[in-house]
Amino acid sequence: MFPAPCNIGITAHIIDDYQGLYKCRRNFIGTALGIREELDIQMTKFVFLSDKNRERYMRVIAPAGNLLARLDVHPNVLSLTGLILSVLAGLVYSSGSFFWGAWIVVLAGTCDALDGQLSRQTGKTSRFGAFFDSTLDRFGEVFIFMGLAWHFAGGASFLPGAAEKAPEFQSPLAVLFVIMAIAGSFMVSYTRARAEGLGINCTVGWMQRPERITILIIGSLLGSFPVIGLFLMKLTVLVIAILSNFTAFQRIVHVRRQFLRENPPGPLQ
């Protein structure tokens, strides 16, 4: 047994060491969070659609929105129209008509972009309207990708007069890409909704819905080229699948970083 003064000195030394280790741990965590934040900022700097391009697009379609506002069209009608067009696009994709499918997706995307503007112009903005529009957007994407999956699975066309498909169009791998793309698009939406339900703003990531639709349109137009078009269409779906799921991962990292910033680990955690 050590004398009492010695015990006190040893205890004080242990406490000092423990406090020093805890400070080092806190500094290390702070440095790690800083590095992670910088990496996150660098990752989110890259965007497919800049704000300027979005503004240019909205200026182009603004006259159509003004006309609909003067006609007193309800925004929910426009949301439903976008869903109907998405279903039609899925049917066209199922027949392998990538070119015409792309232009129908353009119309569906325009409806989706205009319904928000229309709700503001007509004073019919509501929380249910926002929820309704987002829900129909998810259904619309599913119908579009279902059409692509049906086509690559070799299913018969639903449209009358469609040409018979060649055997090379059948591709189980492309169907897998479509399934991954659907999963990615849903996870991008879910991670944002779940994070915002926890009080965290979560709009980071490369492949949000406007980017997915834009890449799909470009890839579909390229997919109408002879010989190489089919390969480009499959590549487009693969890119959407990879980057959509990567965006969901970006949002997981973002939410985790926000939680660590707000609630740093304690000395015994």
N, C-alpha and C positions, 0 to 999 in steps of 0.2 A: 504493500500500500504506500502511495505517495503522501507526503504531508499535505495538509489542506491548502497552503499557498501554492504548492506545486500543482495540485489538481486544478485550482482556479486558473493558473497560467496555461496549463495544457488545454483546458476547456476554451479559454479565450483564443488560443492559437487555432484550435480546430474551427471555432466560429469564424475567425478572420479568413481562414482558408476556404471555408464553405461559401462565405459571402463573396470572396474573390472569384471562386469558380462560378457562382451564380451570375456575377456581373459579366464574366467572360462569355457565359452561355447566352445571356441576353444580348451582348454585343454581336456574338456570332449570328444569332437569329436575326437581329436587325440588319446585319450585313447581307445575310442570305435573302431576306425579304427585299432589300434594296436591289440586289442583283436580279432577283426574280421579277421585280416590278419593271426594271429597265428592259429585261428581255421581253416582258409582256408588252411594254410600250413599243418596242421595235417590231414585234410580231404584228401588232395591230395598226402600225403605220401604213402597211401595205394594204391597199383596198383595190377591188376590181372596179367598183363604181364610185367615183369621187362625187363629192357634194355638188360640184359645178356641173357634172354630167347629169346628175339627177335634176338639178334646177333647169338645165336646158330641155330635158325631156318634159318636165312639167309645163314649161312655157309653150312647147309644141302642142300639147294636148289640152292646154287651158281653154282655148275657144270651145272645144267640145263640152268641157265642164260648165262653162258659162251658159251654153245653149241648154243643157240639161237643167241648170238652175232656173232659167227663165221658164222652162216647161214644168217646173215644180216636180221633177222626178224625185222620188224618195231614194235616199242612199242605199237602203236595203234592197231595192229593186236592182240597182246596179251590182250589188254583191251577188245576188241570185243570177244575174245575167252572166257575170264572170264564171260562176260555177257551171252554168249550162254550157258555156263556151269551152270550159275545161273538159267537160264530159265529151263534147263533140271532138275536141282535139285528141282525146284518148282513143276515140273510135277511128279517127283518121290515122293516128299512129299505128293502131292495130293492123291496118291494111298496108303499112310500110310507106305511106306517103309522108315522108319527113318534111318535105318542102311546104306542103299545105298545112301540115300540123303546126309548123313553126309560126305561120301567119295567124292561125287561130289562137295560138298561145299569146301572140302579140296583142290581139284584141282582148283576150281574157286578162292579161296583165294591165292593159290600159283601163279596163273597168275597175280593177283592183286599185290602181293609182288614183282614179277619179273619185271613188266613193268617199274618200276622206275629204277631198276638196269640196265635193258637193255637200257633204254634211255641214261643213263650216259655212259655206255660202248661203245655204237655206236655213241655217240655225237649227238643224235637226241632229246635232251632235248628242250622243248618249253613250253611256257605258255599255249598255246592251248592244248598241250598234257596233261598237268596237269589238266586243266579244263575238258577235254574230259574224262579222266580216272575217275575223281571224280564223274562226272555226270553218267557215266555207272555204277559205284559202287552203286549209289543210286537206279538206276533202278534194278540192280541185287538183292539188298536186298528186294525190293518190290516183285519181282517175287518169291523169296524164301518164304517170309511170306505169299504171296497170296496162294501158294501151301498148306501151313499149314492151313490157314483159310478155304480153300476149303475142305480139309480133315475133319476138325472138324465140318464143316457145314453139312457134310454128302453127299457132292457132289460125283457124279460118277467119277471113275478114268479115266483119259485120256489115260492111257497106256493099250495096249491090254494084255489080260491074267491076269490082276490083280484080286486078290481075292475080293469077295463081302465083304463090310464092315459090322461089327457087329453094332447093335444099340448103344452100349455104347460108340462108337467113337464119336457120335454126341454130341457136347457140345457148346451151345451158349456162355457160360462163357469163354471157351478157344478161341473162335473167338474174343471176346472182348479183351482178353489178346493180341492176335495177332495185333489187331488194335492199341492198346496202344503201342506195341513194334514198329510198323511202325511209329507212331507219335513221339515216343521218339527218334528213330534213325534219323528222319528228323530234329527234333529240336536240337539235338546235332550238326548236320552239320550246320544248319541255324544260331545258336547262334555264332558259330565260324566264319562263313563267315561274318555275320553282324558286329561282333566285329572287325574283321580284316579290314573290310571296313571303320571303324571309327578309324583305326590306333592303335588298341589294340590287342596284341598277346593273343590268347585264346585257349590254348591247355590243360587246366585243366580238371579234371573229371575222373571218374572211368571207364565209359563204352563207350569208343570210338569204332570205327569199328572193329579193330583187337580183342578187348575183346568180342564184341558181337558175332563175327563169332566163336571165340574159344569156348565160352559157348554154342552156338548153336550146334557145332560139338559134344562136350562132352555130352550134353543133348540128342542129337539124338542117339548117340551110346548107352547110357543108356536106351533110349526109346525103343530100340529093345528088351529089356529083357521081358520075358513073365510075365504076371500078373501085375507087378508094373511098367512096362515100360510106359504105357499110362499116368499114374499119373506123372512120372518123366518128360515126354515130356511137359505136361501142366505146370508143375512147372518151367521148364526151360524157357518157353516163358514168364511166369509171372515174373521171375527174370530179364530177359532182359527188359521187359516193365517197371518195377519199376526203375531199375538202369539207364536205358537210360534217362528216364524223370528226374530222380534225377541229372544226369550229366548235363542236360540242366539247371536245377536250380542252380547247382554249378557254371556254366558259367555266369548266370545272376548275381549272387552274386559277382563273380570275376570282371566282367565288372563294376558293380556299385562301387566296392571298388576302382578300378583304376580311375574312374571319380572323386570320392571324394578326392582321393589323389592329382590328378592334379588340381582340381578346388574346394578347400574347400569352404564351405558356407560363405558368407559375413555376416556382422553384422546385416543386416536387412532381411536375408533369413531364 
